[in-house]
Amino acid sequence: MSGDPTLQRIAQGNGLALLAAGPWTARFAPDLERMVTDAEKLAGSRPNIFIDVSQVSKLDTFGAWLIERLRRSLTQGNVEAKIAGLSANYSSLVDEVRRVKGTPVLPTNAVTITGMLDQIGRSMAGIGGTIAGLIDMLGAVLAASARVIVNPRGFRLTSTVHHLEQVCWRAVPIVVLITFLIGCIISQQGIFHFRKFGADIFVVDMLGVLVLREIGVLLVAIMVAGRSGSAYTAELGSMKMREEIDALRTMGFDPIEVLILPRMLALVIALPILAFLGAMAALYGGGLVAWLYGGVDPEAFLLRLRDAISIDHFTVGIIKAPVMAGVIGIVACVEGLAVEGSAESLGQHTTSSVVKGIFFVIVMDGVFAIFFASIGM
């Protein structure tokens, strides 16, 4: 038969026959889905149900799976719905589809204490696995660094320079622009509120300390995690999907030394430079707004800034930068190597890389804040 597919119902005593006819292919997917869904509602209505496919003119994998799905849906208890009239051309296809195991439907409406404890345990195990993976990657990077120090010929200078250009040089415009705007916003808001107390000049103190110690390096680290961290994960994940990393191991190369160490080194060098440029851009933007909006002359701004900050504020920010860069790089590389062989996995791990990178950057910033406060810096 030709034309559109059909599924007719024919009563046979206590039984029911479903007569399938026409082409059951993916081309007619909407119609077939609708017919099969309607037929599945007959489950339990008759003790014997047969699915007659003798009039099916064309059958592909999609149609075979719909027929098998219908058979499974109509099977009740010990009574199994049967497929009749299957031609020899399509019997092997239906048999292959029948071997596919159905996914059991888990009850979602039952909330028990045991289930909640199970979810908590799985979450804690996942956190523990993440921390263990980061520590393992840190050890592997340190071991590779030691081997490179012992044998400098193994150092990938060209790769490091390439990644340094991607991470540092190409990131300068966006980092400078964003930090400049943030400096302008902080200055404007500070002047707006300090003006109520006649203390416009104190915006310089707030801007200098906040930018050099916290906002400058933190904002740049978050931008690097979103920009470079995701790029690292995507690159390594793509290599993992194409089995390039396995090929490197087969040729006797260490993927940590070849792929990860140059990226880590480039990131550790780039983030302090970007943090410095970002801090200068934020101070410039804040000074510009303080002059145009608050009436603070540039000379007065610079004099007040020199009195408000010390070398310790700058040192604190610069010390944070390479540590945060190391955290971002390790998280990105761990997520990249965890990618499996699908585009969905690549997207999930890239997203996870950005989220975890930003989370650990903020955590490290809090740890540094407590540490420097305890030593009086």
Disulfide bonds with the S-S distance in Angstrom:
none
